[in-house]
Amino acid sequence: MRRSRILVGLLAVASLMMPTAAFAHDPDEDHPGWYFPSPEGQSPNMHLLASSERTKPLSTYRNSDLAFWGRVAFAGHYEGFRTIDVSDPENPVVLADVACPGAQHDVSVWQDLLFLSVDAPRSKPECDGVATGATPGFEGIRIFDVSDPARPAYVGAVATDCGSHTHTLVPDTAHGRALLYVASYPASAFGTSPFGNSCQRLNPDGTQGHSKISVVEVPLADPERAQVIAEPPFELRDFNNVPGFRGCHDISVFLEINRAASACMTEGQIWDITDPANPKTIARIQNPNVEFWHSSSFTWDGKLVLFGDEAGGGTQPRCRTQDAPTLGAMWFYDLASLDTLDPTVVEPTLGSFKIDRLQGDVANCTTHNFNVVPVKGRYVAVSAYYAGGTSVIDFTDPSRAYEAAFLDPHGANTWSSYWYNGFVFTNDSGRGSDVMLLSDPLRAGARRLPHLNPQTQEQRLG
């Protein structure tokens, strides 16, 4: 035990980093004697610091995504969202739990504004609206003022076709605005709602009805004037050979290199976003091993792009003895080599990773939401795996990626796991929001950020 305590202390000292405005102090500096046992379900270098229990009782409750601004984490869930003060990682404090139902509440934040995705029809965009079931209703983006994170205030909303399953924030401060890339797909068909949004797989003449994103412009000084300014189309293949069933699930952008990586169910795409309101496809990526293109990210040097496969749709077991080691995996590509638009060409990969911790024949398990640790000299990712909890992956050699750390707690159903300023934060439908410490040299020198929307990378590591 004494040797373990000394080892953890040494690893913490090795990982010291300069503080920035995001945190006033270095967490390891305040706790040089942290010691943790290593029970079954976690690696010796991964430690649960604290949990913020989920909102309950709510029958439809599910946690969704996370965003960070300074010392506040914004945690979406199907019944609304929470604002959590994470200044002290051992004692996160819920500042507000906003009741505002609307699946699935993908979340992003910019300055004093928070954006939520709504992907199920509501009687109106305000929080007191109700689900309309099969009747067309509002779907799209909700906007909140979070200048006081303890008292978020509803500002307005923008309706988008087929709703907003996810969205990606594209800040454009030079023009005093934030753009939102709204991703959706026609899982259901709806006629035009009173709010102007509709959703069709095929037009009446049989042509494609929905193979696009919506670009929402939010004037930062007047967010109530937010509106859809473009609906760029993208050539895609039908998912599961269902005519017209096309769309993108999740999009990541890297502003400095003017690229986006879009996971579009049947394929991955790379977009040129030099003109951010009009992204253009420059590569279409095919991989027969991927069942459902779900998530994406870039390495912080802009050289590699990562795509995640949500095999089984996030509801089925994919970490069983009989499952292939590539089913539901994370895939690594050399960004510079992706130069073909031919949808029949299978692009070569650099490698893949999937957890090898079996989760049984019932528990859902697949790669889900992830990001890359902002550290120079190596490639490290943090990813959620639903029932498989959270994994830290070293893919410095993408052909030999391995699990460097993990925490697979009892009752895990982890939707999002992200690295942010020295800690791993999760949003988990079974547990709430967990804060974890990685005590490992892999984290040494990781850069701190003033804020983080995990799908929005702004600058390369210098």
Secondary structure as GFF3:
##gff-version 3
##sequence-region A 1 462
A	DSSP	alpha_helix	2	14	.	.	.	ID=ss1
A	DSSP	alpha_helix	27	30	.	.	.	ID=ss2
A	DSSP	beta_strand	46	53	.	.	.	ID=ss3
A	DSSP	beta_strand	63	69	.	.	.	ID=ss4
A	DSSP	beta_strand	72	77	.	.	.	ID=ss5
A	DSSP	beta_strand	80	85	.	.	.	ID=ss6
A	DSSP	beta_strand	93	99	.	.	.	ID=ss7
A	DSSP	beta_strand	104	110	.	.	.	ID=ss8
A	DSSP	beta_strand	113	122	.	.	.	ID=ss9
A	DSSP	beta_strand	138	145	.	.	.	ID=ss10
A	DSSP	beta_strand	153	159	.	.	.	ID=ss11
A	DSSP	beta_strand	166	172	.	.	.	ID=ss12
A	DSSP	three_ten_helix	173	175	.	.	.	ID=ss13
A	DSSP	beta_strand	177	183	.	.	.	ID=ss14
A	DSSP	beta_strand	214	219	.	.	.	ID=ss15
A	DSSP	three_ten_helix	223	225	.	.	.	ID=ss16
A	DSSP	beta_strand	227	230	.	.	.	ID=ss17
A	DSSP	three_ten_helix	239	241	.	.	.	ID=ss18
A	DSSP	beta_strand	250	254	.	.	.	ID=ss19
A	DSSP	beta_strand	259	263	.	.	.	ID=ss20
A	DSSP	beta_strand	268	272	.	.	.	ID=ss21
A	DSSP	beta_strand	280	285	.	.	.	ID=ss22
A	DSSP	beta_strand	293	298	.	.	.	ID=ss23
A	DSSP	beta_strand	304	309	.	.	.	ID=ss24
A	DSSP	three_ten_helix	311	314	.	.	.	ID=ss25
A	DSSP	beta_strand	330	334	.	.	.	ID=ss26
A	DSSP	three_ten_helix	335	337	.	.	.	ID=ss27
A	DSSP	beta_strand	351	353	.	.	.	ID=ss28
A	DSSP	beta_strand	370	372	.	.	.	ID=ss29
A	DSSP	beta_strand	380	384	.	.	.	ID=ss30
A	DSSP	beta_strand	390	394	.	.	.	ID=ss31
A	DSSP	three_ten_helix	398	400	.	.	.	ID=ss32
A	DSSP	beta_strand	402	407	.	.	.	ID=ss33
A	DSSP	beta_strand	414	420	.	.	.	ID=ss34
A	DSSP	beta_strand	423	428	.	.	.	ID=ss35
A	DSSP	beta_strand	432	438	.	.	.	ID=ss36
A	DSSP	three_ten_helix	441	443	.	.	.	ID=ss37
A	DSSP	beta_strand	451	452	.	.	.	ID=ss38
A	DSSP	beta_strand	456	457	.	.	.	ID=ss39
###
